[in-house]
C-alpha cells in the first residue's frame, strides 16, 4: 500500500487560489475586448512597466538583439531548433492524407490542413525561456502555418535578446514585446495594431494559462496548462543526489510547481528528502524551488513496480523521470503522462531545452486524455466524400432514408429520398421512408 512521507497542501487551498485568478483574468479579457489597444497598453505599463508606441519589433530591433548574442549562443539556439524541427518533420511524415473507396462508387477521404494563423506565447518575465519559441514556432512552421505571431514580455526593461533571436531564427512572422494576459488577449481577440489569430499556443504563468482557458472557443489552444509538474519514479539503482536534483530542477519553475518522488525504497525516499534540504542551501534558485517543494512536494513509498505504475497513472504528471532496474516496464505499463524520460542518462531539462521532443505538455491531470503540443496540433484533419455512381447514391440513400425515419428527421430523410427517386428510379413518397 502506498505511504506518503510528505504531502502537498490541501486541495481546498489550491481551489481558492484558482478562483481568484479566474475572476481577475475575466475582467482583463473583457477590458481588452472593449477598449483594444488602449487596454493592452495600460496593462503593459501596470504589470510590466513597459510602454512603447508599437509593441511589434522592427527588423532593426531584431537585428540589434541578434548582435548582442555571442556566436556560440546563436549556434546553440540553432542546434536546439534543428532537433525540434527534425522530430516535428518525422511526426508530420506520419500524418497522411487518405482517399479510399469504402463501397463501390463511394469515396471517402481526409486532408490535413494547417491552421492559418497562430499566436505563440513565450514566457520571459522571470526567466527568458527562449526554448518555448523553439517548441511553438518551429513546430508550427513545420506544420505549414502561414502566419505565426509571437509575444514575449520584456526582460529587465527591454526585449530579451535571446528570446527575440529564438523567435526570429524559428521563423516568426511578427514579433511583439508584450507579455501576460494582455498579450494573449490581444492575439486572440485582435486589436487595431495586432490582428487576431486562429489559435494560441505556449506555456505561461497562472494568469496566462487561465486567459487561454477562457479564450478557448473564440480561438483554438494547444492545451490547458498549469504549473510545471515533475514525477520521479526511482528505486535503489539510483542515488538520492540524482533524484533530488531532478526534483528541484523543475521546482524552480515556480512556487506552485508540484515535484513528486515515487519509489519502492523507503531508504531512497528519506535520503532524497535529506539531499533536497542540502541542495536548497546552495541552489541559486532556491527561493522559488523551496516554496514549491514545501507546499507542493510529495514523497510516496510503494510496495512494488505495479503499485508505482498505478500511482503514476493516478497522478498523470506532465514530466515523468524513470530511473529503475526496469525502465521499460513503465514504458509498457503507464498510460497517463505528458512525456517519459527513461533512465538516468536523460532528464526533463533535456526535453525542456534541446533534445527535440516538445516541452509544451499537459498538466493538472490532463494527461489522462491528451498528449502535448506536436505538429499535429497545428493541423486540422478534415473529411470529404464523393459518390460517383447512381447505384451507390440510391443504395446509400435507402439506408439513410430509413435511419432518418427512426429519428423522426423528415427533412433529412427527404434529402436521401430525392436521390433514391432520381438515381434509383424508385417511387418513394415525399416524407416517407425508402423500402
Secondary structure, DSSP 4 states (H G I P E B T S, - for coil): --EEEE----HHHHHHHHHHHHHHHHHHHHHHHHHTHHHHHHHHHHHH----S--BPPHHHHHHHHHTS-HHHHHHHHHHHHHHHHHHHHHHHT---EEEEEETTEEEEEEEEE-SEEEEEE--SSS--THHHIIIIIHHHHHT-SEEEEEE--BTTB--HHHHHHHHHHT-SEEEE--HHHHHHHHHH--SSS---SEEE----HHHHHHHHHHBTTBEES----S--EEEEE-TTS-HHHHHHHHHHHHTT-TT--EEEEES-HHHHHHHHHHHHHHHTT-TTHHHHHHHHHHHEEEEE-SSHHHHHHHHHHHT-SEEEEESTTHHHHHHH----SEEEESTT--HHHHHHTSSS------TTGGGT-----GGGGEEEEEEEEE--HHHHHHHHHHHHHHHHHHT-HHHHHHHHHHHHHHH---PPTTS---
